[in-house]
Structure formats: structure tokens, C-alpha cells
Amino acid sequence: MAGDFDFQIGSWRVWHRRLKMRLADCNEWEEFDGTCDMRPILGGDGNIEDNVLHIASGSYRAVALRSFDPVQKSWAIWWLDARSPHSLDVPVIGRFEDGVGHFYADDRFDGQPIRLRFIWSRTNSASPRWEQAMSADDGATWEVNWTMDFTRA
């Protein structure tokens, strides 16, 4: 539904945990903080999430842009990284069921085809979580490579 992301409206502190290398049997994680401000757009049928990420090499900004299709009853989510300002990532498409959102896309990583998955969980709590995973075997196995834990600012 169009209000699926209402839990995230407002300002947040974000704790990021990200694999240092993806799809490389890496078990070494980097952790860093950030902030996020989310607001509705498109009369409530979309939203924009403005992020500041404080990684070791220097802070940067990125946005998640989301839009709801009421006919398909699904969301599309795009990621725009200020370090590549003319390149939108492929959208992940999906929906929420029982407060958990699952979103998928076919993409490429290091020139190879992959499946991409976002999961939004704990949406009815004070600390929602987002995670990203990739699959190099068409979804048979998944590598979670980035999590974001949100707390109200």
C-alpha cells in the first residue's frame, strides 16, 4: 500500500555494517554511522530518503527514491549515489507483507549477472532494519553484504 514506508518518515541515525568485498567469500565487515531524513512525495505514492554516510575514506550523500504503483500494488526503489551523480542503480521491485518488505532486481556486479535483494524488517519497532543481499546463482544462495539499523534522531 502507498503508506507502507510511513514508519520511516522523519529523521534517523543509522548504523551501517557492510562487507569489505562482495561475492568474494569475504567475512570482514566495516561499520560506520550516518543519518537519514525521509519524506513523502507524489502525494504519498512515493518518498525520498536523503542519506549521509560517514565511511572511512570520507562522508558522502546518497538518496533512495521510491514510488508505489497502485495497479501492481508494488514499490520500485532506486539508489542514487552522489559519487556517481549521473547513474541511478536498477530499481528493486517488491512489496510488504505482514510488515516485511522484499524487493528484487536483476543486476550486474563486476560484469557478472546477479540477483539483488533488499529486505525491510522490524518496521513496527523503534529500530527498523534494511539489508541488501546478492546472489550469483539466481537466488539459490544469498550473501548479505550491507545492513542499516535505524534509530530516531
DOLO-453838 format. One line per field, with one value per atom (N, C-alpha, C): residue number from 1; chain; x, y, z. Coordinates in Angstrom, 2 decimals, always signed. Example, Ala and Ser with C-alpha at 12.3 -4.5 7.8 and 13.67 -1.06 7.14 Angstrom:
<filums>
num	1|1|1|2|2|2 $
cadena	A|A|A|A|A|A $
px	+13.19|+12.30|+13.20|+12.85|+13.67|+12.90 $
py	-5.69|-4.50|-3.30|-2.25|-1.06|+0.03 $
pz	+7.80|+7.80|+7.80|+7.08|+7.14|+7.87 $
</filums>
This chain:
<filums>
num	1|1|1|2|2|2|3|3|3|4|4|4|5|5|5|6|6|6|7|7|7|8|8|8|9|9|9|10|10|10|11|11|11|12|12|12|13|13|13|14|14|14|15|15|15|16|16|16|17|17|17|18|18|18|19|19|19|20|20|20|21|21|21|22|22|22|23|23|23|24|24|24|25|25|25|26|26|26|27|27|27|28|28|28|29|29|29|30|30|30|31|31|31|32|32|32|33|33|33|34|34|34|35|35|35|36|36|36|37|37|37|38|38|38|39|39|39|40|40|40|41|41|41|42|42|42|43|43|43|44|44|44|45|45|45|46|46|46|47|47|47|48|48|48|49|49|49|50|50|50|51|51|51|52|52|52|53|53|53|54|54|54|55|55|55|56|56|56|57|57|57|58|58|58|59|59|59|60|60|60|61|61|61|62|62|62|63|63|63|64|64|64|65|65|65|66|66|66|67|67|67|68|68|68|69|69|69|70|70|70|71|71|71|72|72|72|73|73|73|74|74|74|75|75|75|76|76|76|77|77|77|78|78|78|79|79|79|80|80|80|81|81|81|82|82|82|83|83|83|84|84|84|85|85|85|86|86|86|87|87|87|88|88|88|89|89|89|90|90|90|91|91|91|92|92|92|93|93|93|94|94|94|95|95|95|96|96|96|97|97|97|98|98|98|99|99|99|100|100|100|101|101|101|102|102|102|103|103|103|104|104|104|105|105|105|106|106|106|107|107|107|108|108|108|109|109|109|110|110|110|111|111|111|112|112|112|113|113|113|114|114|114|115|115|115|116|116|116|117|117|117|118|118|118|119|119|119|120|120|120|121|121|121|122|122|122|123|123|123|124|124|124|125|125|125|126|126|126|127|127|127|128|128|128|129|129|129|130|130|130|131|131|131|132|132|132|133|133|133|134|134|134|135|135|135|136|136|136|137|137|137|138|138|138|139|139|139|140|140|140|141|141|141|142|142|142|143|143|143|144|144|144|145|145|145|146|146|146|147|147|147|148|148|148|149|149|149|150|150|150|151|151|151|152|152|152|153|153|153 $
cadena	A|A|A|A|A|A|A|A|A|A|A|A|A|A|A|A|A|A|A|A|A|A|A|A|A|A|A|A|A|A|A|A|A|A|A|A|A|A|A|A|A|A|A|A|A|A|A|A|A|A|A|A|A|A|A|A|A|A|A|A|A|A|A|A|A|A|A|A|A|A|A|A|A|A|A|A|A|A|A|A|A|A|A|A|A|A|A|A|A|A|A|A|A|A|A|A|A|A|A|A|A|A|A|A|A|A|A|A|A|A|A|A|A|A|A|A|A|A|A|A|A|A|A|A|A|A|A|A|A|A|A|A|A|A|A|A|A|A|A|A|A|A|A|A|A|A|A|A|A|A|A|A|A|A|A|A|A|A|A|A|A|A|A|A|A|A|A|A|A|A|A|A|A|A|A|A|A|A|A|A|A|A|A|A|A|A|A|A|A|A|A|A|A|A|A|A|A|A|A|A|A|A|A|A|A|A|A|A|A|A|A|A|A|A|A|A|A|A|A|A|A|A|A|A|A|A|A|A|A|A|A|A|A|A|A|A|A|A|A|A|A|A|A|A|A|A|A|A|A|A|A|A|A|A|A|A|A|A|A|A|A|A|A|A|A|A|A|A|A|A|A|A|A|A|A|A|A|A|A|A|A|A|A|A|A|A|A|A|A|A|A|A|A|A|A|A|A|A|A|A|A|A|A|A|A|A|A|A|A|A|A|A|A|A|A|A|A|A|A|A|A|A|A|A|A|A|A|A|A|A|A|A|A|A|A|A|A|A|A|A|A|A|A|A|A|A|A|A|A|A|A|A|A|A|A|A|A|A|A|A|A|A|A|A|A|A|A|A|A|A|A|A|A|A|A|A|A|A|A|A|A|A|A|A|A|A|A|A|A|A|A|A|A|A|A|A|A|A|A|A|A|A|A|A|A|A|A|A|A|A|A|A|A|A|A|A|A|A|A|A|A|A|A|A|A|A|A|A|A|A|A|A|A|A|A|A|A|A|A|A|A|A|A|A|A|A|A|A|A|A|A|A|A|A|A|A|A|A|A $
px	+0.84|+0.00|+0.88|+0.31|+1.07|+1.69|+1.10|+1.64|+2.64|+3.08|+3.99|+5.24|+5.76|+7.00|+6.77|+5.53|+5.26|+6.06|+6.42|+7.21|+8.54|+9.01|+10.34|+10.32|+9.15|+9.09|+9.80|+10.65|+11.34|+12.84|+13.50|+14.96|+15.48|+16.60|+17.14|+18.66|+19.16|+20.58|+20.66|+21.71|+21.82|+23.17|+23.15|+24.37|+24.49|+25.56|+25.81|+26.82|+26.59|+27.55|+27.61|+28.83|+28.97|+30.19|+30.02|+31.16|+32.19|+33.46|+34.51|+34.61|+34.32|+34.30|+33.06|+32.41|+31.17|+31.41|+30.67|+30.72|+32.16|+32.93|+34.34|+34.71|+33.72|+33.95|+34.63|+34.30|+34.86|+33.99|+34.62|+33.91|+34.29|+34.97|+35.44|+34.45|+33.93|+32.93|+33.53|+33.00|+33.29|+32.00|+32.14|+30.98|+31.18|+30.08|+30.14|+28.75|+28.69|+27.40|+26.98|+25.78|+25.24|+23.94|+23.30|+21.99|+21.09|+19.80|+18.81|+17.60|+17.08|+15.82|+14.92|+13.71|+12.78|+11.49|+10.99|+9.73|+8.93|+7.59|+6.75|+6.82|+6.59|+6.47|+5.33|+5.02|+3.99|+2.65|+2.31|+1.04|+0.93|+2.05|+2.07|+2.33|+2.34|+2.62|+4.11|+4.93|+6.38|+7.03|+8.34|+9.10|+10.55|+11.26|+12.68|+13.41|+14.48|+15.29|+16.66|+16.99|+18.26|+19.23|+20.35|+21.32|+22.66|+23.30|+24.70|+25.40|+26.44|+27.17|+28.60|+29.04|+30.37|+31.34|+31.83|+32.77|+34.19|+35.11|+36.48|+37.16|+36.87|+37.53|+36.91|+35.80|+35.15|+33.65|+32.93|+31.47|+30.97|+29.82|+29.16|+27.66|+26.92|+25.46|+24.92|+23.73|+23.01|+21.52|+20.71|+19.26|+18.66|+17.63|+16.74|+15.48|+15.07|+13.86|+12.89|+11.69|+10.72|+9.39|+8.76|+7.43|+6.56|+5.28|+4.30|+3.41|+3.21|+2.30|+1.02|-0.08|-1.30|-1.96|-1.69|-2.26|-1.55|-0.21|+0.57|+0.68|+0.35|+0.50|+1.95|+2.87|+4.29|+5.06|+6.21|+7.13|+8.32|+8.86|+10.16|+11.07|+12.32|+13.30|+14.55|+14.97|+16.21|+17.19|+18.50|+19.56|+20.41|+20.62|+21.46|+22.56|+23.80|+24.99|+25.64|+25.88|+26.45|+27.85|+28.52|+29.84|+29.74|+28.55|+28.25|+26.95|+26.95|+25.71|+24.86|+25.33|+24.53|+24.10|+24.16|+23.88|+22.93|+21.70|+20.74|+20.94|+20.96|+21.01|+19.71|+19.73|+18.49|+17.50|+16.21|+15.26|+15.01|+14.88|+14.39|+12.88|+12.14|+10.68|+10.15|+9.13|+8.54|+7.43|+7.12|+6.00|+6.21|+5.37|+5.36|+4.27|+4.59|+3.61|+3.89|+2.87|+2.99|+4.13|+4.31|+5.30|+6.72|+6.95|+8.29|+8.25|+9.20|+9.26|+10.36|+10.03|+11.00|+11.01|+12.21|+12.38|+13.53|+13.35|+14.33|+14.61|+15.78|+16.15|+17.21|+17.25|+18.38|+19.36|+20.62|+21.63|+22.94|+24.00|+25.34|+26.28|+27.25|+28.29|+29.62|+30.56|+31.86|+31.68|+30.68|+30.45|+29.65|+29.32|+28.59|+27.12|+26.20|+24.79|+24.57|+23.76|+23.41|+21.94|+21.41|+20.12|+20.43|+19.65|+19.79|+18.52|+18.69|+17.53|+17.68|+16.61|+16.50|+15.42|+15.64|+14.61|+14.50|+13.28|+12.96|+12.25|+12.80|+12.19|+12.11|+11.48|+11.28|+10.60|+9.72|+9.09|+8.10|+7.68|+6.76|+7.49|+8.81|+9.62|+10.27|+10.97|+11.69|+13.01|+13.38|+14.65|+14.47|+13.90|+13.76|+15.12|+15.11|+16.36|+16.15|+17.19|+17.27|+18.48|+18.36|+19.53|+19.54|+20.76|+20.97|+21.71|+21.30|+21.97|+22.11|+23.12|+23.35|+23.42|+23.02|+23.10|+23.73|+24.76|+25.40|+24.85|+23.89|+23.33|+21.81|+21.33|+19.91|+19.01|+19.52|+18.70|+18.75|+19.57|+19.69|+20.36|+21.37|+22.02|+22.17|+22.21|+22.30|+23.45|+24.17|+25.18|+24.66|+24.36|+24.01|+25.30|+25.30|+26.55|+26.42|+25.23|+25.07|+23.81|+23.91|+22.73|+22.75|+21.57|+21.39|+20.36|+20.76|+19.84|+19.54|+18.26|+17.77|+17.28|+17.64|+17.07|+16.70|+15.60|+15.13|+16.17|+16.35|+17.27|+16.62 $
py	-1.18|+0.00|+1.25|+2.34|+3.58|+4.00|+3.64|+4.02|+3.05|+2.07|+1.04|+1.61|+2.71|+3.28|+4.40|+4.60|+5.66|+5.49|+4.27|+4.03|+4.78|+5.13|+5.72|+7.24|+7.85|+9.31|+9.96|+10.94|+11.69|+11.56|+11.88|+11.91|+10.74|+10.17|+8.94|+9.02|+8.30|+7.95|+6.54|+6.27|+4.98|+4.36|+3.07|+2.30|+1.33|+1.50|+0.69|-0.41|-1.56|-2.67|-3.22|-3.21|-3.56|-4.44|-5.51|-6.35|-5.53|-5.75|-5.01|-5.41|-6.67|-7.15|-8.00|-7.82|-8.54|-9.72|-10.79|-12.01|-12.49|-12.44|-12.83|-13.67|-14.35|-15.14|-14.33|-13.07|-12.16|-12.20|-12.26|-12.21|-10.99|-10.03|-8.84|-7.69|-7.16|-6.11|-4.77|-3.69|-2.34|-1.78|-0.99|-0.38|+1.12|+1.84|+3.30|+3.85|+5.11|+5.72|+6.64|+7.14|+8.06|+8.64|+9.42|+9.98|+9.80|+9.94|+9.77|+10.63|+11.29|+12.03|+11.54|+11.11|+10.60|+11.41|+11.72|+12.43|+11.91|+11.98|+11.55|+12.53|+12.01|+12.80|+12.19|+12.78|+12.26|+12.06|+12.97|+12.86|+11.63|+11.09|+9.90|+8.61|+8.66|+7.47|+7.29|+8.02|+7.89|+8.53|+8.38|+9.04|+9.15|+10.01|+10.19|+10.13|+9.38|+9.16|+9.77|+10.85|+11.56|+11.07|+10.50|+9.86|+10.57|+10.60|+10.97|+9.76|+9.27|+8.09|+8.51|+8.15|+8.55|+7.37|+7.07|+5.97|+6.47|+5.53|+5.87|+6.81|+6.66|+7.50|+8.89|+9.13|+10.43|+10.31|+11.26|+11.24|+11.50|+10.92|+11.19|+11.13|+11.58|+11.59|+10.62|+10.13|+9.27|+9.38|+9.07|+9.06|+7.75|+7.34|+6.28|+6.97|+6.68|+7.23|+6.06|+6.22|+5.12|+5.60|+4.74|+5.06|+3.81|+4.05|+2.98|+2.93|+1.73|+1.52|+0.90|+1.69|+1.15|+0.05|-0.02|-1.09|-2.41|-2.38|-3.60|-3.87|-2.87|-2.95|-3.27|-2.58|-2.83|-1.51|-1.58|-0.45|-0.66|+0.45|+0.46|+1.33|+0.88|+1.62|+1.79|+3.05|+3.38|+3.96|+3.77|+4.33|+5.24|+6.47|+7.44|+7.87|+7.58|+7.85|+9.12|+10.11|+11.38|+11.22|+10.10|+9.88|+9.49|+9.08|+8.79|+9.50|+10.83|+11.60|+11.45|+10.79|+10.61|+9.16|+8.36|+6.94|+6.46|+6.16|+5.53|+4.02|+3.38|+1.92|+1.36|+0.12|-0.51|-0.56|-0.41|-0.44|-1.87|-1.99|-3.23|-3.06|-4.12|-4.07|-5.08|-4.67|-5.61|-4.98|-5.66|-5.22|-5.69|-5.16|-5.55|-6.58|-7.55|-8.49|-8.67|-8.46|-8.56|-7.71|-6.51|-5.57|-5.80|-6.79|-7.06|-6.85|-6.04|-5.75|-6.54|-7.17|-7.90|-7.28|-6.94|-6.24|-6.89|-7.08|-7.83|-7.13|-7.41|-6.93|-7.85|-7.88|-8.47|-7.33|-7.57|-6.53|-7.16|-6.38|-6.87|-6.40|-7.24|-6.88|-7.38|-6.47|-6.80|-7.51|-7.05|-7.58|-8.87|-9.45|-10.72|-10.48|-11.25|-11.11|-11.59|-10.86|-11.23|-10.95|-11.50|-11.11|-10.21|-9.17|-8.23|-8.29|-8.24|-8.30|-7.26|-6.52|-5.66|-6.25|-6.24|-6.61|-5.49|-5.01|-4.11|-4.92|-4.91|-5.66|-4.78|-5.29|-4.58|-3.23|-3.16|-1.88|-1.42|-2.29|-1.90|-1.66|-1.48|-1.27|+0.11|+0.44|+1.70|+1.64|+0.46|+0.31|-0.54|+0.05|-0.70|-1.10|-2.13|-2.60|-2.78|-2.38|-2.64|-3.53|-4.46|-5.26|-5.47|-5.57|-5.85|-7.18|-7.98|-9.24|-9.41|-10.18|-10.50|-12.01|-12.47|-13.88|-14.02|-14.85|-15.13|-16.40|-17.07|-18.32|-18.25|-17.10|-16.89|-17.10|-16.74|-16.79|-18.08|-19.05|-20.29|-20.02|-19.16|-18.74|-17.21|-16.61|-15.16|-14.79|-13.72|-13.14|-11.78|-11.68|-10.38|-9.59|-8.39|-7.62|-6.21|-5.82|-4.49|-4.48|-3.98|-3.76|-2.33|-1.81|-0.48|-0.59|-0.20|-0.18|+1.27|+1.59|+2.96|+3.19|+4.34|+4.80|+6.28|+6.69|+8.06|+9.07|+10.12|+11.20|+12.12 $
pz	+0.00|+0.00|+0.00|-0.40|-0.51|+0.83|+1.96|+3.26|+3.85|+3.08|+3.61|+4.26|+3.74|+4.26|+5.28|+5.71|+6.69|+7.97|+8.32|+9.53|+9.48|+8.29|+8.16|+8.01|+7.99|+7.84|+9.02|+8.71|+9.75|+9.66|+10.78|+10.85|+11.67|+11.21|+11.80|+11.93|+12.92|+12.99|+12.44|+11.68|+11.00|+11.32|+11.69|+11.90|+10.72|+9.95|+8.76|+9.07|+8.50|+8.55|+7.13|+6.55|+5.13|+4.93|+4.13|+3.79|+3.02|+3.32|+2.62|+1.15|+0.85|-0.55|-0.74|-1.88|-2.14|-3.07|-2.81|-3.62|-3.81|-2.72|-2.77|-1.55|-0.94|+0.28|+1.36|+1.46|+2.45|+3.70|+4.85|+6.13|+6.94|+6.31|+7.01|+6.76|+7.86|+7.79|+8.19|+7.60|+8.06|+8.64|+9.69|+10.33|+10.38|+10.19|+10.21|+10.47|+10.84|+11.13|+10.00|+10.14|+9.16|+9.67|+8.81|+9.11|+7.91|+8.16|+7.10|+7.43|+6.42|+6.53|+5.41|+5.76|+4.76|+4.79|+3.59|+3.50|+2.31|+2.41|+1.30|+0.14|-1.06|-2.29|-3.11|-4.22|-5.14|-4.44|-3.52|-2.82|-1.96|-1.51|-0.67|-1.44|-2.76|-3.56|-3.80|-3.09|-3.20|-1.99|-1.91|-0.86|-1.29|-0.59|-0.84|+0.49|+0.49|+1.69|+1.41|+2.11|+1.93|+2.99|+2.56|+3.46|+3.45|+4.61|+4.74|+5.34|+4.67|+5.10|+5.45|+6.64|+7.13|+7.05|+5.84|+5.68|+5.95|+6.12|+6.50|+5.51|+4.23|+3.21|+3.08|+3.80|+3.75|+3.60|+4.12|+4.06|+2.65|+2.35|+1.07|+1.25|+0.25|+0.29|-0.76|-0.47|-1.41|-1.11|-2.09|-1.88|-2.35|-1.63|-2.10|-2.57|-3.79|-4.37|-4.54|-4.01|-4.04|-4.62|-5.41|-5.93|-5.88|-5.57|-5.43|-6.67|-7.21|-8.34|-7.78|-7.70|-7.10|-7.92|-9.22|-10.05|-9.74|-9.74|-9.45|-7.95|-7.13|-5.67|-5.28|-5.96|-5.70|-5.67|-5.05|-4.94|-5.86|-6.36|-7.03|-6.18|-5.99|-5.21|-6.04|-6.21|-6.90|-5.90|-6.13|-5.29|-6.16|-5.69|-6.38|-5.43|-5.81|-5.01|-5.55|-4.68|-5.12|-5.72|-5.44|-6.03|-7.51|-7.95|-9.37|-9.72|-9.79|-9.82|-11.08|-12.11|-13.32|-13.52|-12.46|-12.61|-11.51|-11.89|-10.98|-11.02|-9.86|-9.85|-10.42|-10.87|-11.35|-10.19|-10.47|-9.37|-8.88|-7.57|-7.00|-6.86|-7.15|-7.17|-6.16|-5.41|-4.45|-3.64|-2.54|-1.69|-0.26|+0.61|+2.02|+2.27|+3.10|+3.62|+5.09|+5.91|+7.37|+7.90|+7.35|+7.84|+7.38|+6.51|+5.98|+4.47|+3.98|+2.56|+1.88|+0.75|-0.06|-1.46|-1.94|-3.20|-3.97|-5.29|-6.09|-7.41|-7.95|-9.28|-9.87|-11.18|-11.90|-12.16|-11.86|-11.98|-12.44|-12.41|-12.74|-11.65|-11.33|-10.37|-10.92|-11.06|-11.67|-13.01|-13.79|-15.12|-15.17|-14.00|-13.96|-13.57|-14.14|-13.75|-12.32|-11.58|-10.21|-9.97|-8.89|-8.34|-7.14|-6.99|-5.90|-5.07|-3.74|-2.84|-1.75|-1.49|-0.32|+0.57|+1.87|+2.84|+3.86|+4.07|+5.16|+6.24|+7.45|+8.56|+9.80|+10.83|+12.11|+11.88|+10.90|+10.54|+11.59|+12.49|+13.55|+14.87|+14.80|+16.01|+15.98|+17.05|+17.13|+16.38|+15.86|+15.15|+13.90|+12.84|+11.58|+11.03|+10.20|+9.58|+8.08|+7.34|+5.90|+5.68|+4.76|+4.39|+2.88|+2.38|+0.96|+0.85|-0.13|-0.40|-1.91|-2.29|-3.69|-3.85|-5.03|-5.37|-6.75|-6.82|-8.11|-8.74|-8.06|-8.58|-8.71|-9.17|-9.46|-8.25|-7.06|-5.86|-5.08|-5.51|-4.74|-3.39|-3.39|-2.15|-2.19|-1.01|-0.88|+0.04|-0.32|+0.54|+1.02|+2.32|+2.88|+2.97|+2.34|+2.31|+2.86|+3.29|+3.87|+4.71|+5.96|+6.79|+7.30|+7.52|+8.08|+9.20|+10.41|+11.56|+11.90|+11.98|+12.14|+13.57|+14.14|+15.40|+15.23|+15.85|+15.68|+16.15|+15.37|+15.73|+16.74 $
</filums>
